[in-house]
Amino acid sequence: MELLNDLKLAVDLEQRGFDYYTKTAGKTSNPLVVSTFNSLAERELLHLERAKSIYQNLTGQVPLPADLADKISISRAKLLAPILHHLKKGLAKDFSSTSDMNMAYKVAEEMEQFSYKLYDKINAEATDPLVKKFYAALALEEREHFAILQETLVYLNDPGEWYRQNERWIIEG
Protein backbone atom coordinates (compact mmCIF):
# COMPACT_ATOMS: atom_id res chain seq x y z
CA MET A 1 0.00 0.00 0.00
CA GLU A 2 2.88 2.39 0.72
CA LEU A 3 4.18 1.87 -2.82
CA LEU A 4 0.77 2.92 -4.19
CA ASN A 5 0.84 6.06 -2.06
CA ASP A 6 4.38 6.79 -3.26
CA LEU A 7 3.25 6.33 -6.85
CA LYS A 8 0.32 8.70 -6.32
CA LEU A 9 2.79 11.22 -4.97
CA ALA A 10 5.12 10.63 -7.93
CA VAL A 11 2.26 11.24 -10.37
CA ASP A 12 1.38 14.43 -8.50
CA LEU A 13 5.01 15.60 -8.43
CA GLU A 14 5.49 15.05 -12.13
CA GLN A 15 2.24 16.88 -12.92
CA ARG A 16 3.24 19.77 -10.69
CA GLY A 17 6.69 19.84 -12.27
CA PHE A 18 5.19 19.94 -15.76
CA ASP A 19 2.75 22.68 -14.74
CA TYR A 20 5.44 24.72 -13.01
CA TYR A 21 7.93 24.53 -15.86
CA THR A 22 5.28 25.35 -18.46
CA LYS A 23 3.86 28.26 -16.47
CA THR A 24 7.28 29.68 -15.59
CA ALA A 25 8.53 29.43 -19.18
CA GLY A 26 5.48 31.44 -20.24
CA LYS A 27 6.20 34.22 -17.75
CA THR A 28 9.64 35.21 -19.00
CA SER A 29 11.20 36.36 -22.20
CA ASN A 30 14.65 35.13 -21.16
CA PRO A 31 15.54 32.59 -23.86
CA LEU A 32 17.68 30.44 -21.56
CA VAL A 33 14.93 30.17 -18.94
CA VAL A 34 12.28 29.49 -21.59
CA SER A 35 14.28 26.80 -23.35
CA THR A 36 15.46 25.15 -20.13
CA PHE A 37 12.02 25.04 -18.56
CA ASN A 38 10.24 23.93 -21.75
CA SER A 39 12.75 21.10 -22.18
CA LEU A 40 12.30 20.01 -18.57
CA ALA A 41 8.50 20.22 -18.95
CA GLU A 42 8.66 17.78 -21.88
CA ARG A 43 10.65 15.32 -19.77
CA GLU A 44 8.29 15.70 -16.79
CA LEU A 45 5.36 14.87 -19.06
CA LEU A 46 7.07 11.64 -20.12
CA HIS A 47 7.77 10.79 -16.47
CA LEU A 48 4.13 11.49 -15.63
CA GLU A 49 2.86 9.12 -18.30
CA ARG A 50 5.23 6.36 -17.18
CA ALA A 51 4.40 6.78 -13.47
CA LYS A 52 0.68 6.64 -14.30
CA SER A 53 1.29 3.36 -16.18
CA ILE A 54 2.89 1.79 -13.11
CA TYR A 55 0.10 3.03 -10.85
CA GLN A 56 -2.57 1.71 -13.20
CA ASN A 57 -0.79 -1.64 -13.35
CA LEU A 58 -0.49 -1.99 -9.58
CA THR A 59 -4.18 -1.13 -9.15
CA GLY A 60 -5.12 -3.75 -11.74
CA GLN A 61 -6.25 -1.32 -14.43
CA VAL A 62 -3.67 -2.10 -17.15
CA PRO A 63 -0.60 -4.30 -17.67
CA LEU A 64 2.83 -2.68 -17.60
CA PRO A 65 4.14 -1.79 -21.05
CA ALA A 66 7.34 -3.63 -21.97
CA ASP A 67 9.09 -0.36 -22.82
CA LEU A 68 8.30 1.28 -19.47
CA ALA A 69 11.89 2.14 -18.54
CA ASP A 70 13.00 2.95 -22.08
CA LYS A 71 13.77 6.55 -22.93
CA ILE A 72 13.75 7.68 -19.30
CA SER A 73 17.45 7.91 -18.62
CA ILE A 74 19.07 9.87 -21.40
CA SER A 75 22.43 11.57 -21.65
CA ARG A 76 23.02 15.12 -20.52
CA ALA A 77 23.88 16.05 -24.10
CA LYS A 78 20.45 14.89 -25.28
CA LEU A 79 18.77 16.78 -22.44
CA LEU A 80 20.68 19.94 -23.31
CA ALA A 81 20.18 19.74 -27.09
CA PRO A 82 16.60 21.12 -27.15
CA ILE A 83 17.55 23.79 -24.61
CA LEU A 84 20.40 25.02 -26.79
CA HIS A 85 18.28 24.81 -29.94
CA HIS A 86 15.53 26.98 -28.45
CA LEU A 87 18.09 29.31 -26.93
CA LYS A 88 19.59 30.09 -30.34
CA LYS A 89 16.12 31.03 -31.63
CA GLY A 90 15.44 33.47 -28.78
CA LEU A 91 18.69 35.34 -28.20
CA ALA A 92 17.22 38.68 -29.29
CA LYS A 93 14.54 38.70 -26.57
CA ASP A 94 14.70 40.92 -23.49
CA PHE A 95 15.79 39.51 -20.15
CA SER A 96 13.56 39.53 -17.06
CA SER A 97 14.69 40.47 -13.55
CA THR A 98 17.47 38.34 -12.14
CA SER A 99 15.79 37.94 -8.76
CA ASP A 100 12.63 36.50 -10.35
CA MET A 101 14.68 34.03 -12.37
CA ASN A 102 16.75 33.06 -9.34
CA MET A 103 13.58 32.33 -7.38
CA ALA A 104 12.11 30.28 -10.24
CA TYR A 105 15.30 28.24 -10.44
CA LYS A 106 15.47 27.70 -6.68
CA VAL A 107 11.87 26.41 -6.63
CA ALA A 108 12.66 24.12 -9.58
CA GLU A 109 15.79 22.80 -7.86
CA GLU A 110 13.80 22.01 -4.72
CA MET A 111 11.19 20.13 -6.77
CA GLU A 112 13.84 18.09 -8.57
CA GLN A 113 15.69 17.31 -5.34
CA PHE A 114 12.51 16.14 -3.62
CA SER A 115 11.63 14.03 -6.65
CA TYR A 116 14.93 12.21 -6.89
CA LYS A 117 14.88 11.44 -3.16
CA LEU A 118 11.36 10.02 -3.49
CA TYR A 119 12.30 7.94 -6.54
CA ASP A 120 15.33 6.54 -4.73
CA LYS A 121 13.00 5.53 -1.89
CA ILE A 122 10.47 3.90 -4.22
CA ASN A 123 13.27 2.07 -6.01
CA ALA A 124 14.57 0.74 -2.68
CA GLU A 125 11.12 -0.49 -1.63
CA ALA A 126 9.91 -1.91 -4.95
CA THR A 127 10.11 -5.64 -5.64
CA ASP A 128 9.17 -5.71 -9.32
CA PRO A 129 12.41 -5.52 -11.37
CA LEU A 130 10.80 -3.35 -14.06
CA VAL A 131 9.47 -0.90 -11.48
CA LYS A 132 12.91 -0.78 -9.81
CA LYS A 133 14.63 -0.15 -13.13
CA PHE A 134 12.14 2.59 -13.99
CA TYR A 135 12.52 4.45 -10.70
CA ALA A 136 16.30 4.09 -10.68
CA ALA A 137 16.38 5.65 -14.15
CA LEU A 138 13.88 8.33 -13.12
CA ALA A 139 15.92 9.26 -10.02
CA LEU A 140 19.04 9.52 -12.16
CA GLU A 141 17.33 11.83 -14.63
CA GLU A 142 15.87 14.01 -11.88
CA ARG A 143 19.42 14.42 -10.51
CA GLU A 144 20.50 15.44 -14.00
CA HIS A 145 17.65 17.98 -14.15
CA PHE A 146 18.90 19.39 -10.83
CA ALA A 147 22.45 19.67 -12.20
CA ILE A 148 21.21 21.38 -15.37
CA LEU A 149 19.23 23.88 -13.30
CA GLN A 150 22.29 24.63 -11.17
CA GLU A 151 24.50 25.05 -14.22
CA THR A 152 22.11 27.34 -16.09
CA LEU A 153 21.58 29.44 -12.96
CA VAL A 154 25.34 30.00 -12.74
CA TYR A 155 25.31 31.01 -16.41
CA LEU A 156 22.40 33.42 -15.89
CA ASN A 157 24.02 35.12 -12.91
CA ASP A 158 27.68 35.03 -13.91
CA PRO A 159 28.43 33.94 -17.48
CA GLY A 160 32.15 34.57 -16.94
CA GLU A 161 32.19 32.13 -14.03
CA TRP A 162 30.25 29.58 -16.09
CA TYR A 163 32.81 29.81 -18.89
CA ARG A 164 35.65 29.55 -16.37
CA GLN A 165 34.14 26.39 -14.85
CA ASN A 166 33.02 24.70 -18.04
CA GLU A 167 35.41 25.91 -20.68
CA ARG A 168 38.43 26.13 -18.36
CA TRP A 169 39.23 29.62 -19.57
CA ILE A 170 42.28 31.28 -18.10
CA ILE A 171 41.93 34.93 -17.23
CA GLU A 172 45.13 36.87 -17.67
CA GLY A 173 45.57 40.33 -16.36
C-alpha distance (Angstrom), angle and dihedral (degrees) to the residues before:
residue distance angle dihedral
M1 . . .
E2 3.81 . .
L3 3.81 89.8 .
L4 3.82 89.6 55.2
N5 3.79 90.5 51.2
D6 3.80 90.1 48.4
L7 3.79 89.7 50.3
K8 3.81 91.3 50.3
L9 3.78 87.9 52.0
A10 3.81 91.0 47.6
V11 3.81 90.8 52.2
D12 3.80 89.6 49.1
L13 3.82 92.6 47.4
E14 3.78 93.3 50.1
Q15 3.82 91.3 47.8
R16 3.79 91.0 48.9
G17 3.79 90.5 47.0
F18 3.80 91.5 51.2
D19 3.81 91.6 46.9
Y20 3.81 93.0 46.6
Y21 3.79 95.4 48.2
T22 3.80 92.7 45.6
K23 3.80 93.9 46.9
T24 3.81 94.2 44.5
A25 3.81 92.8 47.8
G26 3.80 88.1 54.1
K27 3.80 92.9 52.9
T28 3.78 98.4 59.3
S29 3.75 137.9 56.9
N30 3.80 92.5 -156.3
P31 3.80 103.5 120.1
L32 3.80 94.6 -150.0
V33 3.80 92.8 51.9
V34 3.81 92.1 44.5
S35 3.79 94.7 48.9
T36 3.81 94.5 42.4
F37 3.79 94.5 48.5
N38 3.82 94.9 42.6
S39 3.80 90.4 51.1
L40 3.80 91.6 49.0
A41 3.82 90.3 46.8
E42 3.81 90.0 56.5
R43 3.80 90.7 52.2
E44 3.83 92.6 46.4
L45 3.80 89.3 53.6
L46 3.81 90.3 54.5
H47 3.82 90.2 48.3
L48 3.81 89.7 49.5
E49 3.79 92.8 53.3
R50 3.81 92.2 48.1
A51 3.83 94.2 46.8
K52 3.82 89.7 49.9
S53 3.82 89.1 52.8
I54 3.80 91.4 55.2
Y55 3.80 92.1 46.3
Q56 3.80 92.0 49.1
N57 3.80 90.0 49.1
L58 3.79 94.6 50.2
T59 3.81 90.9 48.7
G60 3.81 90.4 50.7
Q61 3.80 96.5 -110.6
V62 3.83 100.0 116.6
P63 3.81 139.1 -3.3
L64 3.80 118.7 -104.7
P65 3.79 113.3 -95.4
A66 3.80 113.4 -117.9
D67 3.81 91.6 -127.1
L68 3.82 94.4 53.3
A69 3.80 96.7 124.7
D70 3.80 95.6 36.1
K71 3.78 118.3 110.3
I72 3.81 93.7 12.1
S73 3.77 100.6 102.1
I74 3.77 108.8 48.8
S75 3.77 131.7 163.2
R76 3.77 122.8 -87.7
A77 3.80 89.0 -117.0
K78 3.81 90.8 58.7
L79 3.80 90.9 47.1
L80 3.80 91.3 50.3
A81 3.82 96.6 44.4
P82 3.84 96.7 79.5
I83 3.81 90.6 42.5
L84 3.80 91.7 54.8
H85 3.80 92.2 42.9
H86 3.81 92.8 54.1
L87 3.78 91.1 41.6
K88 3.81 91.8 58.8
K89 3.82 89.8 53.1
G90 3.81 93.8 52.4
L91 3.79 106.1 40.7
A92 3.81 93.3 114.6
K93 3.82 94.2 60.2
D94 3.80 123.4 105.6
F95 3.78 120.7 -101.3
S96 3.81 122.9 -119.8
S97 3.81 125.1 -136.1
T98 3.78 115.2 -59.6
S99 3.80 93.9 -134.6
D100 3.82 92.0 56.2
M101 3.79 91.3 49.8
N102 3.80 92.1 46.3
M103 3.80 90.2 53.0
A104 3.81 92.1 47.8
Y105 3.79 90.4 51.2
K106 3.80 93.5 46.9
V107 3.82 91.0 52.3
A108 3.81 90.0 47.9
E109 3.81 91.6 49.3
E110 3.81 90.8 51.5
M111 3.82 90.9 50.5
E112 3.80 92.4 49.9
Q113 3.80 92.8 46.1
F114 3.80 92.4 50.4
S115 3.81 90.0 47.4
Y116 3.77 96.7 51.9
K117 3.81 91.5 47.7
L118 3.81 90.1 51.3
Y119 3.80 92.5 47.5
D120 3.80 91.1 49.7
K121 3.82 87.8 53.0
I122 3.81 93.6 48.4
N123 3.80 90.3 47.4
A124 3.81 90.6 52.3
E125 3.82 92.6 49.9
A126 3.81 99.5 40.8
T127 3.80 120.5 99.1
D128 3.80 100.3 -171.7
P129 3.83 107.9 92.3
L130 3.81 92.9 -143.4
V131 3.80 91.9 51.1
K132 3.82 90.1 47.8
K133 3.80 91.7 49.8
F134 3.80 91.3 48.1
Y135 3.80 95.3 50.5
A136 3.80 93.4 42.9
A137 3.81 88.6 54.2
L138 3.80 91.5 44.1
A139 3.82 92.4 51.0
L140 3.79 89.9 49.7
E141 3.79 92.1 51.7
E142 3.81 92.9 46.5
R143 3.82 87.9 54.1
E144 3.79 88.1 51.4
H145 3.82 90.0 50.6
F146 3.81 88.2 52.5
A147 3.82 91.2 51.0
I148 3.81 91.6 48.2
L149 3.79 90.6 50.9
Q150 3.81 91.1 50.2
E151 3.79 92.2 47.9
T152 3.80 95.6 47.9
L153 3.81 90.8 46.6
V154 3.81 89.6 55.9
Y155 3.81 88.6 49.7
L156 3.81 92.3 49.4
N157 3.80 93.7 49.6
D158 3.79 101.2 35.4
P159 3.81 116.5 9.4
G160 3.81 90.7 176.9
E161 3.80 90.7 57.9
W162 3.80 90.7 46.7
Y163 3.80 90.8 53.5
R164 3.80 90.7 46.1
Q165 3.83 91.5 52.4
N166 3.78 98.7 40.3
E167 3.77 105.1 28.8
R168 3.82 95.3 33.9
W169 3.78 91.6 -131.1
I170 3.77 117.1 -178.8
I171 3.77 116.2 -138.8
E172 3.77 113.2 -147.3
G173 3.72 122.7 -168.0
